[in-house]
Amino acid sequence: MVGLKELMGIALKIEGAGFAYYQKLMERASGKMKELFADLAEQERAHAETFRIMLDDEEKDQSKSGWIEEESAGYLSSYAEISIFPKLQSDEIPASFEDAVKLAMDVEKESIIFYSEIQEYLPKQRDIAQIISEEKDHLRRLVRIYGEK
């Protein structure tokens, strides 16, 4: 069996990579786009902090340590490794604004799926529900600016 610590660690890694990506986009943008990417980066940082607190709580209270089936954990871990991290871990930002925003939209969609899948296993379901809601808002904002370009 696999513990929740691994899944929360993956979520923390997703949010950290998202923060770094939006920071890079912010550095290349100006005006309203710079403000948008700064806001998205800050929200990703806050999400990472929420997952860090959950992970700390999980490590402190081993008596109620959550376990999930190894098959489910393996699927979720592979999903993140195949669908999310390759898009975020490159040091290269797409040259065109449209491609950079499209990549961000893809990552937001994949993150929403991942978080929705792990939600039932996490002890603080309200916190993860809030993160999912905010990730959906990120996606809506990105779709809006993508459609304007």
KOLKOL-493647 format. One record per residue (C-alpha): residue in one letter; z, y, x. Coordinates in nm, 3 decimals. Layout:
BEGIN
+------+---------+---------+---------+
: resn :      c3 :      c2 :      c1 :
+------+---------+---------+---------+
:    a :       Z :       Y :       X :
...
+------+---------+---------+---------+
***
This chain:
BEGIN
+------+---------+---------+---------+
: resn :      c3 :      c2 :      c1 :
+------+---------+---------+---------+
:    m :   0.000 :   0.000 :   0.000 :
:    v :  -0.070 :   0.354 :   0.106 :
:    g :   0.169 :   0.642 :   0.059 :
:    l :   0.102 :   0.974 :  -0.102 :
:    k :   0.162 :   1.142 :   0.232 :
:    e :  -0.187 :   1.043 :   0.345 :
:    l :  -0.351 :   1.187 :   0.033 :
:    m :  -0.149 :   1.509 :   0.052 :
:    g :  -0.243 :   1.529 :   0.420 :
:    i :  -0.610 :   1.507 :   0.322 :
:    a :  -0.561 :   1.779 :   0.059 :
:    l :  -0.391 :   1.997 :   0.319 :
:    k :  -0.684 :   1.941 :   0.555 :
:    i :  -0.933 :   2.031 :   0.279 :
:    e :  -0.756 :   2.357 :   0.207 :
:    g :  -0.724 :   2.445 :   0.575 :
:    a :  -1.095 :   2.385 :   0.630 :
:    g :  -1.177 :   2.587 :   0.316 :
:    f :  -0.964 :   2.874 :   0.445 :
:    a :  -1.149 :   2.870 :   0.780 :
:    y :  -1.489 :   2.859 :   0.607 :
:    y :  -1.414 :   3.156 :   0.381 :
:    q :  -1.274 :   3.347 :   0.679 :
:    k :  -1.606 :   3.295 :   0.861 :
:    l :  -1.801 :   3.410 :   0.555 :
:    m :  -1.574 :   3.713 :   0.522 :
:    e :  -1.651 :   3.813 :   0.882 :
:    r :  -2.024 :   3.811 :   0.805 :
:    a :  -2.001 :   3.990 :   0.472 :
:    s :  -1.942 :   4.347 :   0.366 :
:    g :  -1.830 :   4.535 :   0.057 :
:    k :  -1.756 :   4.328 :  -0.252 :
:    m :  -1.865 :   4.005 :  -0.083 :
:    k :  -1.614 :   4.062 :   0.198 :
:    e :  -1.342 :   4.119 :  -0.063 :
:    l :  -1.443 :   3.805 :  -0.253 :
:    f :  -1.434 :   3.583 :   0.055 :
:    a :  -1.104 :   3.737 :   0.169 :
:    d :  -0.955 :   3.659 :  -0.173 :
:    l :  -1.090 :   3.302 :  -0.171 :
:    a :  -0.957 :   3.248 :   0.182 :
:    e :  -0.612 :   3.373 :   0.079 :
:    q :  -0.605 :   3.142 :  -0.223 :
:    e :  -0.705 :   2.845 :  -0.006 :
:    r :  -0.421 :   2.937 :   0.231 :
:    a :  -0.179 :   2.944 :  -0.064 :
:    h :  -0.307 :   2.604 :  -0.182 :
:    a :  -0.250 :   2.464 :   0.166 :
:    e :   0.106 :   2.593 :   0.154 :
:    t :   0.162 :   2.422 :  -0.183 :
:    f :   0.040 :   2.092 :  -0.040 :
:    r :   0.252 :   2.144 :   0.272 :
:    i :   0.563 :   2.187 :   0.052 :
:    m :   0.474 :   1.874 :  -0.147 :
:    l :   0.426 :   1.682 :   0.176 :
:    d :   0.759 :   1.807 :   0.314 :
:    d :   0.934 :   1.708 :  -0.010 :
:    e :   0.773 :   1.364 :   0.003 :
:    e :   0.886 :   1.313 :   0.363 :
:    k :   1.244 :   1.427 :   0.286 :
:    d :   1.292 :   1.199 :  -0.014 :
:    q :   1.170 :   0.857 :   0.093 :
:    s :   1.367 :   0.694 :  -0.190 :
:    k :   1.104 :   0.795 :  -0.442 :
:    s :   0.810 :   0.781 :  -0.206 :
:    g :   0.496 :   0.743 :  -0.409 :
:    w :   0.260 :   0.459 :  -0.346 :
:    i :  -0.081 :   0.395 :  -0.485 :
:    e :  -0.307 :   0.096 :  -0.470 :
:    e :  -0.476 :   0.062 :  -0.135 :
:    e :  -0.818 :   0.039 :  -0.298 :
:    s :  -0.768 :   0.371 :  -0.477 :
:    a :  -0.631 :   0.539 :  -0.168 :
:    g :  -0.918 :   0.405 :   0.040 :
:    y :  -1.172 :   0.532 :  -0.211 :
:    l :  -1.015 :   0.876 :  -0.222 :
:    s :  -0.983 :   0.901 :   0.153 :
:    s :  -1.346 :   0.793 :   0.200 :
:    y :  -1.458 :   1.035 :  -0.067 :
:    a :  -1.304 :   1.327 :   0.122 :
:    e :  -1.438 :   1.208 :   0.457 :
:    i :  -1.793 :   1.163 :   0.325 :
:    s :  -1.826 :   1.434 :   0.060 :
:    i :  -1.606 :   1.722 :   0.172 :
:    f :  -1.524 :   1.730 :   0.542 :
:    p :  -1.876 :   1.713 :   0.684 :
:    k :  -1.964 :   2.024 :   0.485 :
:    l :  -1.663 :   2.220 :   0.609 :
:    q :  -1.607 :   2.102 :   0.962 :
:    s :  -1.924 :   2.231 :   1.115 :
:    d :  -1.882 :   2.539 :   1.329 :
:    e :  -2.217 :   2.655 :   1.197 :
:    i :  -2.235 :   2.869 :   0.886 :
:    p :  -2.571 :   2.846 :   0.710 :
:    a :  -2.794 :   3.133 :   0.816 :
:    s :  -2.883 :   3.246 :   0.467 :
:    f :  -2.625 :   3.389 :   0.230 :
:    e :  -2.758 :   3.169 :  -0.051 :
:    d :  -2.715 :   2.851 :   0.154 :
:    a :  -2.364 :   2.953 :   0.261 :
:    v :  -2.260 :   3.016 :  -0.099 :
:    k :  -2.427 :   2.694 :  -0.217 :
:    l :  -2.231 :   2.500 :   0.044 :
:    a :  -1.910 :   2.667 :  -0.076 :
:    m :  -1.995 :   2.574 :  -0.436 :
:    d :  -2.052 :   2.211 :  -0.334 :
:    v :  -1.716 :   2.197 :  -0.156 :
:    e :  -1.535 :   2.354 :  -0.451 :
:    k :  -1.689 :   2.094 :  -0.686 :
:    e :  -1.596 :   1.807 :  -0.454 :
:    s :  -1.242 :   1.944 :  -0.415 :
:    i :  -1.199 :   1.965 :  -0.792 :
:    i :  -1.302 :   1.600 :  -0.821 :
:    f :  -1.069 :   1.491 :  -0.539 :
:    y :  -0.769 :   1.683 :  -0.676 :
:    s :  -0.833 :   1.557 :  -1.029 :
:    e :  -0.829 :   1.201 :  -0.895 :
:    i :  -0.503 :   1.239 :  -0.701 :
:    q :  -0.324 :   1.444 :  -0.968 :
:    e :  -0.177 :   1.146 :  -1.149 :
:    y :  -0.013 :   1.022 :  -0.830 :
:    l :   0.150 :   1.349 :  -0.726 :
:    p :   0.508 :   1.436 :  -0.819 :
:    k :   0.434 :   1.803 :  -0.896 :
:    q :   0.151 :   1.765 :  -1.144 :
:    r :   0.183 :   2.123 :  -1.268 :
:    d :   0.125 :   2.253 :  -0.916 :
:    i :  -0.188 :   2.044 :  -0.869 :
:    a :  -0.311 :   2.140 :  -1.217 :
:    q :  -0.278 :   2.506 :  -1.115 :
:    i :  -0.473 :   2.440 :  -0.794 :
:    i :  -0.747 :   2.263 :  -0.989 :
:    s :  -0.766 :   2.559 :  -1.228 :
:    e :  -0.795 :   2.802 :  -0.937 :
:    e :  -1.061 :   2.587 :  -0.767 :
:    k :  -1.259 :   2.597 :  -1.091 :
:    d :  -1.225 :   2.974 :  -1.089 :
:    h :  -1.354 :   2.981 :  -0.730 :
:    l :  -1.655 :   2.779 :  -0.842 :
:    r :  -1.724 :   3.015 :  -1.135 :
:    r :  -1.706 :   3.317 :  -0.905 :
:    l :  -1.937 :   3.158 :  -0.652 :
:    v :  -2.187 :   3.054 :  -0.921 :
:    r :  -2.184 :   3.410 :  -1.049 :
:    i :  -2.265 :   3.564 :  -0.710 :
:    y :  -2.517 :   3.291 :  -0.632 :
:    g :  -2.699 :   3.377 :  -0.955 :
:    e :  -2.700 :   3.747 :  -0.866 :
:    k :  -2.882 :   3.696 :  -0.536 :
+------+---------+---------+---------+
***
